[in-house]
């Protein structure tokens, strides 16, 4: 690794650590969620967003996306079913397949929490220049795309097939 790559890696490590620390503080978690709606853990919020964005999804697809086995995903979906934000049903094309879909309440939770988060994040970057806005969007999109196409195996980075 060259010095530039190491410097970027250190900056990313610091930024991810700071973001995780900030986002898990109880005051921030309460501020980012609509208190009138069922509270969600970070994992449950990710799962609800995934189902809300992707539409009806197979349990196996959700497990693969999260990198967990189907029994772990079943427990996560059951938690969300208990909060009435998702529902499971058989796939009409293959009754052996279980599909997970967002409910109307789930859509309200997702939309409400997104609106709150957009307000908080907008306030954080409001005084940035248009060029800085463009730069962070472009670079975060690039970084997230790389994260999503990469898996960690045995402590080394292994790229998933494209």
KEROTI-842531 format. One record per residue (C-alpha): residue number from 1; z, x, y. Coordinates in steps of 0.1 Angstrom, whole numbers. Example, Ala and Ser with C-alpha at 12.3 -4.5 7.8 and 13.67 -1.06 7.14 Angstrom:
  num     pz     px     py
    1     78    123    -45
    2     71    137    -11
This chain:
  num     pz     px     py
    1      0      0      0
    2     -8     13     35
    3     16     12     64
    4      0    -18     80
    5      3    -39     48
    6     39    -29     44
    7     47    -38     80
    8     30    -73     74
    9     49    -77     42
   10     82    -69     59
   11     75    -93     87
   12     65   -121     63
   13     97   -114     42
   14    118   -117     74
   15     99   -148     86
   16    102   -166     52
   17    138   -158     50
   18    145   -171     85
   19    125   -202     79
   20    143   -209     46
   21    177   -203     63
   22    168   -225     92
   23    153   -253     72
   24    183   -255     48
   25    210   -258     75
   26    226   -292     72
   27    220   -300    109
   28    183   -292    106
   29    179   -311     73
   30    195   -342     90
   31    173   -338    121
   32    141   -335    100
   33    148   -367     80
   34    149   -403     91
   35    185   -412     84
   36    175   -449     78
   37    155   -439     48
   38    166   -423     14
   39    175   -386     18
   40    154   -362     -2
   41    160   -327    -15
   42    134   -301     -5
   43    119   -303    -40
   44    119   -341    -39
   45    103   -340     -5
   46     76   -316    -18
   47     69   -339    -48
   48     67   -370    -26
   49     43   -353     -2
   50     22   -341    -32
   51     19   -376    -46
   52     14   -391    -12
   53    -14   -367     -3
   54    -31   -365    -38
   55    -28   -401    -48
   56    -19   -413    -83
   57    -13   -381   -103
   58     -7   -373   -140
   59     28   -361   -148
   60     12   -329   -163
   61     -7   -322   -131
   62     25   -324   -111
   63     44   -302   -135
   64     16   -276   -134
   65     15   -277    -95
   66     53   -271    -94
   67     52   -245   -122
   68     77   -264   -144
   69     75   -281   -178
   70     69   -318   -182
   71    106   -326   -190
   72    117   -310   -157
   73     90   -330   -138
   74    101   -362   -156
   75    136   -357   -143
   76    123   -351   -107
   77    101   -382   -109
   78    130   -403   -122
   79    151   -392    -92
   80    123   -404    -69
   81    119   -436    -89
   82    156   -442    -84
   83    151   -440    -46
   84    122   -464    -50
   85     97   -440    -34
   86     74   -435    -64
   87     65   -455    -95
   88     51   -446   -129
   89     25   -466   -147
   90      1   -461   -176
   91    -34   -449   -167
   92    -57   -479   -173
   93    -84   -455   -187
   94    -60   -438   -211
   95    -28   -457   -219
   96    -12   -425   -232
   97    -13   -409   -197
   98     14   -416   -172
   99      4   -418   -135
  100     28   -413   -107
  101     21   -431    -74
  102     38   -434    -40
  103     53   -468    -32
  104     52   -485      2
  105     88   -473      8
  106     77   -438     -2
  107     49   -439     23
  108     74   -450     50
  109     97   -421     41
  110     68   -396     40
  111     53   -408     73
  112     87   -410     90
  113     98   -375     80
  114     64   -361     89
  115     66   -376    124
  116    101   -362    129
  117     90   -327    117
  118     59   -327    139
  119     81   -335    169
  120    105   -306    161
  121     77   -281    153
  122     57   -292    184
  123     88   -285    206
  124     92   -250    190
  125     56   -239    200
  126     51   -261    231
  127     52   -231    255
  128     28   -210    234
  129     -7   -204    247
  130    -37   -222    232
  131    -48   -188    217
  132    -14   -184    200
  133    -16   -220    187
  134    -51   -212    172
  135    -39   -178    158
  136     -9   -192    140
  137    -28   -222    125
  138    -56   -199    113
  139    -32   -173     98
  140     -8   -198     83
  141    -38   -217     67
  142    -50   -184     53
  143    -16   -173     40
  144     -8   -207     24
  145    -42   -207      7
  146    -34   -173     -7
  147      1   -185    -18
  148    -14   -215    -36
  149    -40   -194    -54
  150    -14   -168    -66
  151     12   -169    -93
  152     40   -144    -99
  153     42   -132   -135
  154     66   -105   -148
  155     73    -93   -112
  156     37    -86   -104
  157     12   -106    -84
  158    -15   -121   -106
  159    -42   -142    -90
  160    -49   -175   -105
  161    -86   -181   -115
  162   -106   -195    -86
